[in-house]
Each structure stands twice: as structure tokens, then as C-alpha cells.
């Protein structure tokens, strides 16, 4: 979800909100974003809290729903593993080298929690990617965990060359769109049922999920986060 602090807004970890807003705009609808707990997508769809749910799962093993919770489960075209950003002069060469080191991550990276703790890493949780990445630049964290696709786009920026050391990707996940069975998702026309709603969504999602579209979103994310990191670093010195 989009993040706000007492002072300003931050770009969120994932690209779910960007996709949801683009999807609503293309459909001529207003998007209302609702955060769901991990594993809470099925209940939210069944109870009609949401019309669609975006969730991460293995690309090879789509998320499973019991009963008739969803009308359709659609791939969004986005898949990325986890990786890290580190200083270029780091002596960390393997994930096992993170034992005893401080790894910064956002609350959205909870799927890596047990795995990183198993490596013996010390975890430092923050709200926003910019806050996490700033900690690497200042030396307060040895590594910043994030999605590889977005980190790679960040590393292409000149100011991040000295902080672009990384490790082999882990835990690849794909982004899926689950379409609920509520009959009023597409509009208020009485004949527009759940199947018609899913059929309307599918071609629009396929268009918005093209490689070019995802590349644009990833690069925009990197530009936004790079600026936020810069602002966090120089902001306290401005008066």
C-alpha cells in the first residue's frame, strides 16, 4: 500500500498499487485500495470486501483457493525474486555471509523473515524502501532486501553504482490477480455477472501486463525511490 509518514509520502515496496490504479483507469472506474493480511484474500473475495485481489505466489504453482472463491485467476506478467543492495566494497559474497550482519527490509518483505533469520542475519524493519536503502548508503545496514527487478533498475542509475553489489536471486514470486464472484464488480448493470466481469478484465490486464508496461513501472519506481533516498539524506541538513 502507498505509505505516508508524518512528514511526507513514500513509494511502497511492490507494484500492486500502480497496477491496480492503471487497471481502474483503463476500465473507467475508481479504484479503492484495501490492504489485506497475508492469506486473507480468499475471505475478502468471498465476503465481497473486494472485487479483485492482487497476491504473490510461485509462478509455477498458482495460489490455491478453496471452493468457489474466485471466478478467474489471471497472471499479471510480473515475476521477480528477492535480492539485496550492498556497498560495492562489501566482503559479503554469499547469502551465508550475512550471518551476524544487519539486513534492512520493509514489512512487505515478511516472506523472507524466517529464511533470513535462519541465515543468522540481524533484521532491521522499516516501512518504506527508501528508508531501507538509505540505511545501506549511510552504513547502518550491511544489506537492503528488495525485489530484484526493482533493485536492478535502481542500480542502473549513476548515483547507485557504489551501492550496487548484490547476491544471487532467491524465492522467485509472481503477481496474480484473483477475480471475485461478486456480480457488481464491473458496473451496476444487472446483466453484468461475475464471468462477464472476468472476461472484461482479462484483455485489459494482458495489455497492462506487457513487458514494456512492467519495465516502465519498474523504472518509475526506481526513479521515485532514488529521489526519496536522496531527500532523506539531504533533508535533515536543509533549513
Buried (B, 14 or more C-beta within 10 A) or exposed (E): EEBEEEEEEBBBBBBBBBBBBBBBEEBEEEBEEEEBEEEBBBEBBBEEBBBBBBBBBEBEEBBEBEEEBBBBBBBBBBBBEBBBBBBEEBEBEEBEBBEEBBBBBBEBBEEBEEEBEEBEBBBBBBBBBBBBBBBBBEEEBBBBBBBBBBBBBBBEBEEBEEBBBBBEBBEEBBBBBBBBBBBBBBEEEEEBBBEBBBBBBBEBBEEBBEEEBBEEBBBBBBBBBBEBBBBBEEEEEEE
